[in-house]
Amino acid sequence: MADRIDELFNPERLRRHWEAPSAPVPEPAVPEDPSVPVRAQYQALLDSLDQRYPGAAALRFPLETLSGLIDAAFPTEGGGADPKQRGAIVAALENLEETLWALDVARVRR
């Protein structure tokens, strides 16, 4: 048994594996304008919310806040996203999530 363990951890055997060329790691494709997928996903979110919660006044403020943050982070004139806005967008999404949770709880109680 000890011979097998010694053979498994033999430095010469291990060195062959260390020196083997590794496969190249593909780099993710980055779209030229990052605002396009963000705006498309945001529109899909709005459409989904309209279907699930028609006329929900409680969603007006969180969605207005989120829309303003997305417009500020991803200007339509081009240019990249403002990385400073990322934290604010995440906070607005969490606020929206809490509002949706409260609406679902109210729906279940009816």
Sine and cosine of phi, psi and omega as CSV:
sin_phi,cos_phi,sin_psi,cos_psi,sin_omega,cos_omega
0.00,0.00,-0.66,0.75,0.01,-1.00
-0.90,0.44,-0.57,0.82,0.02,-1.00
-0.90,0.43,-0.63,0.78,0.01,-1.00
-0.92,0.40,-0.65,0.76,0.02,-1.00
-0.92,0.40,-0.68,0.73,0.04,-1.00
-0.87,0.49,-0.64,0.77,0.00,-1.00
-0.92,0.39,-0.64,0.77,0.01,-1.00
-0.89,0.46,-0.63,0.78,-0.06,-1.00
-0.97,-0.23,0.33,0.94,0.05,-1.00
-0.88,0.47,0.82,-0.57,-0.05,-1.00
-0.85,0.52,-0.60,0.80,0.01,-1.00
-0.90,0.43,-0.65,0.76,0.01,-1.00
-0.92,0.39,-0.69,0.73,0.00,-1.00
-0.93,0.38,-0.60,0.80,-0.02,-1.00
-0.87,0.49,-0.57,0.82,0.03,-1.00
-0.87,0.50,-0.62,0.79,0.00,-1.00
-0.97,0.24,-0.54,0.84,0.01,-1.00
-0.93,0.36,-0.58,0.81,-0.07,-1.00
-1.00,0.08,-0.10,0.99,-0.01,-1.00
-0.92,0.39,0.65,-0.76,0.02,-1.00
-0.92,0.40,0.64,-0.77,0.01,-1.00
-1.00,-0.02,0.40,-0.92,0.02,-1.00
-0.95,0.31,0.63,-0.77,0.02,-1.00
-0.91,0.41,0.62,-0.78,0.01,-1.00
-1.00,0.02,0.85,-0.52,0.00,-1.00
-0.94,0.34,0.66,-0.75,0.04,-1.00
-1.00,0.08,0.66,-0.75,0.01,-1.00
-0.91,0.42,0.58,-0.82,0.02,-1.00
-0.96,0.27,0.75,-0.66,0.00,-1.00
-0.95,-0.33,0.85,-0.53,0.03,-1.00
-0.91,0.41,0.47,-0.88,-0.01,-1.00
-0.90,0.44,-0.70,0.71,-0.01,-1.00
-0.90,-0.43,0.98,-0.21,-0.05,-1.00
-0.92,0.39,-0.25,0.97,-0.03,-1.00
-0.96,0.29,-0.40,0.92,-0.05,-1.00
-0.89,0.46,-0.81,0.59,0.01,-1.00
-0.92,0.39,-0.54,0.84,0.01,-1.00
-0.90,0.43,-0.72,0.69,-0.01,-1.00
-0.92,0.40,-0.60,0.80,0.03,-1.00
-0.91,0.41,-0.67,0.74,0.03,-1.00
-0.92,0.39,-0.61,0.79,0.03,-1.00
-0.91,0.41,-0.65,0.76,0.04,-1.00
-0.91,0.42,-0.63,0.78,0.06,-1.00
-0.89,0.45,-0.62,0.78,0.06,-1.00
-0.89,0.45,-0.71,0.70,0.01,-1.00
-0.88,0.48,-0.69,0.73,0.02,-1.00
-0.88,0.47,-0.68,0.73,0.00,-1.00
-0.90,0.44,-0.66,0.75,0.01,-1.00
-0.92,0.38,-0.61,0.80,0.05,-1.00
-0.88,0.47,-0.61,0.79,0.00,-1.00
-0.95,0.32,-0.66,0.75,-0.09,-1.00
-0.99,0.16,-0.60,0.80,-0.04,-1.00
-0.80,-0.60,0.95,0.33,-0.03,-1.00
-0.91,0.41,0.77,-0.64,0.06,-1.00
0.94,0.35,0.37,0.93,-0.02,-1.00
-0.97,0.22,0.96,-0.29,-0.02,-1.00
-0.92,0.39,-0.43,0.90,-0.02,-1.00
-0.91,0.41,-0.34,0.94,-0.02,-1.00
-1.00,0.06,-0.21,0.98,-0.11,-0.99
-0.87,0.50,-0.78,0.63,-0.07,-1.00
-0.92,0.39,-0.75,0.66,0.02,-1.00
-0.87,0.50,-0.60,0.80,-0.01,-1.00
-0.95,0.30,-0.59,0.80,0.06,-1.00
-0.90,0.43,-0.66,0.75,0.03,-1.00
-0.89,0.46,-0.73,0.68,-0.01,-1.00
-0.90,0.43,-0.65,0.76,0.03,-1.00
-0.88,0.48,-0.69,0.73,0.02,-1.00
-0.89,0.45,-0.65,0.76,0.01,-1.00
-0.93,0.38,-0.64,0.77,0.03,-1.00
-0.92,0.40,-0.66,0.75,0.04,-1.00
-0.89,0.46,-0.61,0.79,0.00,-1.00
-0.95,0.30,-0.62,0.78,-0.06,-1.00
-0.98,0.20,-0.53,0.85,-0.05,-1.00
-0.82,-0.58,0.98,0.20,-0.03,-1.00
-0.89,0.46,0.59,-0.81,-0.03,-1.00
-0.96,0.27,-0.30,0.96,0.01,-1.00
-0.96,0.26,0.02,1.00,-0.06,-1.00
0.97,-0.24,-0.23,-0.97,-0.05,-1.00
0.99,0.10,0.32,-0.95,-0.04,-1.00
-0.99,0.13,0.10,-1.00,0.03,-1.00
-0.96,0.27,0.56,-0.83,0.05,-1.00
-0.99,0.12,0.92,-0.39,-0.06,-1.00
-0.90,0.43,-0.37,0.93,0.02,-1.00
-0.92,0.40,-0.43,0.90,-0.06,-1.00
-0.99,0.17,-0.25,0.97,-0.08,-1.00
-0.83,0.55,-0.71,0.70,0.01,-1.00
-0.89,0.45,-0.64,0.77,0.01,-1.00
-0.92,0.38,-0.60,0.80,0.03,-1.00
-0.92,0.39,-0.67,0.74,0.03,-1.00
-0.88,0.47,-0.68,0.73,0.02,-1.00
-0.89,0.46,-0.65,0.76,0.02,-1.00
-0.92,0.40,-0.62,0.79,0.05,-1.00
-0.91,0.41,-0.62,0.78,0.05,-1.00
-0.91,0.41,-0.62,0.78,0.06,-1.00
-0.89,0.45,-0.68,0.74,0.04,-1.00
-0.89,0.45,-0.66,0.75,0.02,-1.00
-0.87,0.49,-0.68,0.74,0.03,-1.00
-0.91,0.43,-0.62,0.78,0.03,-1.00
-0.90,0.43,-0.68,0.73,0.03,-1.00
-0.90,0.44,-0.63,0.77,0.05,-1.00
-0.87,0.49,-0.70,0.72,0.02,-1.00
-0.90,0.45,-0.64,0.77,0.04,-1.00
-0.91,0.42,-0.62,0.78,0.04,-1.00
-0.91,0.41,-0.64,0.77,0.03,-1.00
-0.90,0.44,-0.68,0.73,0.03,-1.00
-0.90,0.44,-0.58,0.81,0.01,-1.00
-0.92,0.39,-0.63,0.78,-0.02,-1.00
-0.93,0.36,-0.58,0.81,-0.04,-1.00
-0.94,0.33,-0.34,0.94,-0.04,-1.00
-0.95,0.30,0.00,0.00,0.00,0.00
